[in-house]
Amino acid sequence: MNKSDVLIIGAGGAGLVAALHAHEKGVKVRVLTKEYPTRSQTCMAQAGINASLGNAGEDSVESHVQNTLKSARGMANEKAVRHMCKNASDAVMWLDSIGVCFSRTKEAKIAQRTLGGASSSRACYAQDYTGLKILHTLYDRCLAKNIEILNEKFLLDIIKNEEGVSGVSVLDIRSGEVEVYESKSLIIATGGYSRIYDKHSTNSTASSGDGISAALRCGAKLKDMAFIQFHPTGLKASSILISESARGAGGYLLNSNGERFINELLPRDEVARAIDTQIKNGQNIFLDIRHLGEDFINEELPQERKLALLYENVDPVHDLIPIKPVAHYTMGGIEVDTSSSTCIKGLYAVGECANQGVHGANRLGGNSLLELVVFGKQAGESASLYALENDFIPKDTLYELRDESENKNIKLDFYKIKEELGELFYKNVGIVRSKQDLFLAQTKIKEIQSQVHLMGVVDTNKVYNTNKIEFLEFKNILEICEQVVENALETKRSCGAHYRVD
Ligand SMILES: Cc1cc2nc3c(=O)[nH]c(=O)nc-3n(C[C@H](O)[C@H](O)[C@H](O)COP(=O)(O)OP(=O)(O)OC[C@H]3O[C@@H](n4cnc5c(N)ncnc54)[C@H](O)[C@@H]3O)c2cc1C
């Protein structure tokens, strides 16, 4: 039976938190995900999750609220921010209670460290594997509660009629069959869209905005799509992230002359722009953590050391780390209200794919993991309440997937075009934007859209056809790019991550 009360698409932090809380309400919950949960991007989070516990010096909910609002440059919803910050301690304590192994102080309290834009050491962490430990614990809890998680199901479309949502269609990656799953309520938790920048992103390749595209196609509203955070310290060659915890611990940013040029702990938008200016003036930029010492690096930043060695061939204990700013987090997404509900009845969204209004124009480091836990709970509870009060809506349309492999007229390689689009976006819709550059990007997107009929899937296999999945992702990326540029052109004033030189 492909029926459940609450259906959740995505098994990252947001999806699994929502699943656990919906399950608590006694409804039948099912989770579908295109990758295995342990491969979701949440596992990549390193620096920490914010809560004003005050374990490493004085702190308060109000300071957390004020830091978040300041970083958001006036674009956040204060009510949502207050809700998130007020519930932060409970969120971290809940994670602690289900088994997340946070790093500890000598007094056995949860250890906290400083991230950019924060007035105190507020980020709770598990070495620099915070997201990994959180995700594995959540997954373990879901398995222990027998919550059904079906892997390798690629969301195609949301099925609804004028009454509301009735389910989704998915491509089963293993069999190549299209399947329909019905539900009373539906939560989209499919993560962000930073991969529109292709290789200039810290994100996993799965961050192609699939859930946001599907929501848009079914009539949901999107918000602030142009607001994309560039992280100051991606590794220069690979874009792999070197966490803000390195700067929080006292790391310096240096240019080719060995000079520091910015306060490293300013919010990310300011630091990224300062680096961008240096690079445009011909400088190479480096992160320097040598002075922190080998013991500290091994204890607090072990993953950063491994990543730098593996992907940049430098040892941070002895060497400077070459870095550049890269696309990291997407503040824009599916517009939701204070109960995580979209404008479509029965449809909810949470996590990076949603716009809860808590990050505004520039997310504060450590607030995204917090958002997943606070609003994941809320989304799970809201969707289960809706399912308890409403019945299934019969689906009146049967979705059919056009078989991409049927296209005999393939003349263009979509992989190459995706890469070129990523380059264009990094240059024209990146850290600094102008009307002229944005128009150029818009024209290019229109040109690519008019050529999609000349692209397609070369692999004719039905089972495990990753070529087909990647083509579907590419088409979602194109839809998202269009929305991003449109919003960037509409937003004429500079604000946080959206910086207009004109
Ligand atoms: C390198 C890195 C470090 C970070 N560090 C921090 C940090 O220290 N602190 C912090 O607060 N934030 C951090 N972030 C941000 C944070 O990790 C993410 O914003 C957050 O984990 C997103 O969680 P999510 O559940 O919304 O999405 P994800 O974890 O991305 O999960 C999305 C899920 O949806 C599934 N999915 C996607 N498309 C489909 C589809 N078509 N069909 C079916 N399923 C689909 C995926 O398989 C996955 O299971 C970091 C991000 C990165 C990239």
The ligand as an ORCA input file, in Angstrom:
! r2SCAN-3c Opt
* xyz 0 1
  C      30.068     21.602      4.155
  C      28.906     22.176      4.921
  C      29.067     22.501      6.271
  C      28.016     23.029      7.001
  N      28.181     23.307      8.340
  C      27.135     23.775      9.062
  C      27.275     24.000     10.463
  O      28.311     23.767     11.061
  N      26.194     24.486     11.139
  C      25.004     24.755     10.526
  O      24.072     25.190     11.195
  N      24.840     24.507      9.196
  C      25.869     24.031      8.459
  N      25.709     23.778      7.107
  C      24.371     23.920      6.514
  C      23.512     22.713      6.890
  O      24.301     21.570      6.951
  C      22.389     22.477      5.881
  O      21.704     23.675      5.652
  C      21.391     21.467      6.424
  O      22.055     20.307      6.841
  C      20.347     21.117      5.384
  O      19.550     20.085      5.915
  P      18.231     19.591      5.153
  O      17.676     18.473      5.941
  O      17.365     20.757      4.866
  O      18.775     19.087      3.751
  P      19.813     17.929      3.373
  O      20.631     17.487      4.522
  O      20.492     18.449      2.162
  O      18.888     16.715      2.994
  C      18.083     16.749      1.828
  C      17.486     15.373      1.637
  O      16.574     15.425      0.548
  C      16.839     14.356     -0.343
  N      16.425     14.769     -1.692
  C      16.881     15.807     -2.433
  N      16.279     15.819     -3.646
  C      15.417     14.774     -3.665
  C      14.531     14.223     -4.641
  N      14.408     14.725     -5.885
  N      13.802     13.128     -4.307
  C      13.921     12.557     -3.087
  N      14.763     13.011     -2.135
  C      15.493     14.108     -2.423
  C      18.335     14.113     -0.214
  O      18.673     12.814     -0.644
  C      18.508     14.290      1.305
  O      18.179     13.123      1.995
  C      26.760     23.257      6.364
  C      26.611     22.944      5.007
  C      27.662     22.413      4.285
  C      27.482     22.094      2.844
*
